Amino acid sequence: MLSRAAYAIVLAAGLCACSLLADLGSLREGDARAPEEGGADGSLPDGSLPDAPSPDGSLPPVDGGDVYGAAVRADAPVLWLRFEEASGPAAIDSAGGLDGAYSSSGVSFGRAGAMAGSRAVRFDGATGRLTLGTRHPFTGTASFSLELWVNTESVDDNVRRLLVRGVGDGAGTGYGIQSSSAATGGLLFYRRTSGGETYALAPPLVVGQWTHVVVTFAQSDRARIYTNGVEQGDGNPLGLLADPSESVLTVGDAPGGLFYKWLGALDEVAIYDKALTPQRIKAHFDAAK
């Protein structure tokens, strides 16, 4: 007869064996559970797959969303060119669907954009331009804002037009943004009317560096220009803006097409039918970081 001690040892061994058999049985039946740190296929504990890195090795935003795009969309632009096209001739308007047209030469697509993973378009300073018809005249005393990201290849005494509506190579009425050296005005917004010309000036751009540029106009306030979320200058609003029949909205050139060609890349051009507040301008810039 087994002693009590021996009996206890035999009983314990039997229980261990039963437990081992039960575990093996559950494995055979496919009940094995993935470890908490994720499955063999790389999935997370909840079964979802992690975000894959971008081709350049950088990770996407935490929420996988377009943070900058959401900030712009919240302010309802009336024109929004994101420059994600792989080729021309159509320049896609993400706001109103009224696409523009690239010139047949002088434009390069798929350049690195202002934000990680985005694309931009380069204009060659000779024949490259983008025309958008006779939209957005903002006649009379209408308020408006112009927004774009710019990366210049040259800062000299040559005036280079970024975005123009109505003002050609010579005199005329309209509005626009241009870039040059400090000696010829630096970065400048103008609104030209029969009653006078409004200016708002900022320091010259930096070659090879993306700069966020916003200008706002409100007759009840002033014309203001911002770079990288910070106001740089302002000017008195003067006169009523007319809308000559020949006025054309042009990017990278003046409507006349003889001088003032832009040399460099552009990204995220947007136009609004209101004056953006300083807080919203800063929010747009911060969203691009």
Secondary structure as UniProt FT lines:
FT   HELIX           4..28
FT   TURN            29..30
FT   TURN            36..37
FT   TURN            40..41
FT   TURN            45..46
FT   TURN            55..56
FT   TURN            62..63
FT   HELIX           67..73
FT   TURN            74..75
FT   STRAND          79..81
FT   STRAND          90..91
FT   TURN            94..96
FT   STRAND          100..102
FT   STRAND          107..112
FT   TURN            116..117
FT   STRAND          119..124
FT   STRAND          130..131
FT   TURN            133..134
FT   STRAND          144..152
FT   STRAND          160..165
FT   STRAND          174..179
FT   HELIX           182..184
FT   STRAND          187..193
FT   TURN            194..195
FT   STRAND          196..202
FT   TURN            207..208
FT   STRAND          211..217
FT   TURN            219..220
FT   STRAND          223..227
FT   TURN            228..229
FT   STRAND          230..235
FT   TURN            245..246
FT   STRAND          249..251
FT   TURN            255..256
FT   STRAND          263..272
FT   HELIX           278..287
//
